[in-house]
Amino acid sequence: VQLVESGGGLVQPGGSLGLTCVGSGFTFSSWFMNWYRQAPGKKREWVATISTSGSTNYADSMKGRSTISRDNDKSTLYLQMNKLTPEDTAVYYCHMKRYDVAYWGKGILVTVSQ
């Protein structure tokens, strides 16, 4: 299993950013997919989940300004984030859990700053 994130970078407060995660080594369409993040000095926290049927759930901090989506044909997971604030600065991780084994991408840094 391999999860590879891309799309991070520097964005100004109030801006938007899209993250991408490409999965390989497993049947992407068969598994729930998640985004997590870890801010400097803080614990890793859950951001959003998308089910195999496309149902979504979000952490309260991201609800209303983020969209998680997936393209099973491309084995790709997305996270679109809007109205970003400095508190959104973190390393964002793609995650899936299969048969009680968790798999993580290496993470991608998102920095929200002037």
N, C-alpha and C positions, 0 to 999 in steps of 0.2 A: 504494500500500500504506500502510495506517495501522494502528498498534498502539497501543492506549490502555489503560494500566494504571490500576487503582484498588484501594482496599482497604488501603493502607498506614496507618501511624499509630504511636502510642505503645502499647507493650505491656510489661507487667512480666515480669521473668525467670521462666521456667517457664510462661509463657502461650502462647497460640496466636493465630495470625492467618492469614487467608485473603486471597490476592491474586487479582485477576481481570485478564484482558487480552482486550479485544475487538478482533478483527481485521476489517479491511475492505479492499476494493480487490483482493482476490485470492480464489481458491478455497481457503478455510481448510482444508477436509478433505483437501486434496491434499498438504499440506506438514508436515514435522516442525516442531514448535514447541519453543522453549527458554525457560528462565529463566536469567538471569545476575544477578550482583549486584556492586556496587562499594562496599566499605567506605571510610571516610575515610582518605585517605593510602595506599590500596592499589590494586592493579590490579584491573580488572574480571575476575571469575571466573565460570566456568560453574557452574550450580546443578543443573539437571535438564533432561531432554529427553523428549518424548513423540513416538512415531512416528505415522504415519497410521493404523496398526492398533491403537494404544493401548499398545504396548510402552513401558516407561519405563526411564530410567537416571538415576542420581543421583550427585552428587559425594559423596565419602566423608563430608564434613562435614555433609551433609544426609540421608544414608541412614538409614532407620529412624525418622525423625521428620518427614519431609515427604512429601507426595503431590502429584504433578503429574497433572492430568487435563484432559480437553477435552470440549467439547460442540460437535460440528460443526454441529448444527442452529442453534446460537446464535453460531457463529463465535467461541467463547470458550474461552480457556485459563485454567486455575486452578492455584494453588499453595497448598496447605494446609500450614502450618508449625506444629509443636508443640514443646514443651519449648525455647522460645526462650531464648537467652542473650545477654548484651551483645555477644558476638562476632558475632551475626547482624545487628547494626545495619549497615545499608547502604541504598543505593538499588538497588532491584530493577528489572530490565529484562526486558521481553518481547522475544523475538528470533525471527526466522525468516530462512532463507537460501533464495533462489530464483534458480536459474540463476547461481550464484556471486555474487549480489548480496545483501548482508546488510541487513536492515531491523531497526530498533530502535524501541521505544517511547521516550517521554521519561523514563520511570523513575518509580518511586514510593518514597518514603522510608519505611523501617521502622526504628523506634527502639526498642530493648529496654533499658529502664531502670526503676529504682525511682522 
